Amino acid sequence: MNYYKIGTIVNTHGLKGELKILSVTDFPELRYKKGKQLYIVTKEKNIAVTIKSAKVQKNMYMVVFTGLEDINLVEKYKGLDLVVSEDEQQGLEKDEYYYREIIGLTVETIEGETLGTIKEIMSPGANDVWVVNRKGQDDLLLPVIDDVIKKVDLKNQKVTIELMEGL
């Protein structure tokens, strides 16, 4: 079975097993819902955990897992990733993509010039920004807007863009 990262446990909070989660999912309200099953990735195996409670605090999710309501039980999980199983994936609308589908795609201009590959996705505000790794040059920051992103071709692992003035 495949698993997909939805967050990283960055720290503990208090003494009752609460964990600070840096979320990397587009569906946090679904992923961190009471009763949801997630997995903590350890070197040995993925540990199944169930959310007892979750809340948002300063752009972090504060989560308590059922049966792990003590700091001594969760301290060892700091720095580890949280994942969901493949069958927990959300259906997407047309022209929506998972981060894992976009990262690694080759970026070409509408003229056919290859610029590089997408190495990261940032979500600073109104729209995502795709970070393109270019050989011998600084990274290119592409705003994910219709004026720039002309075509996403997952089958051929390629994104076609139109460079705007200033990019």
Protein Blocks (a to p, Z undefined) as FASTA:
>chain_A
ZZddfbdcfbdedjeopacdddfbfklmlmmgghiacddddfkbccddddfbdcdeehia
cdddehiacfklmmmmgoiacdddfklpccddehiacfklmgopacddfkopafbdcfbd
cdfblbccdddddehiacddddddfklmmbdcfknopacddddehZZ
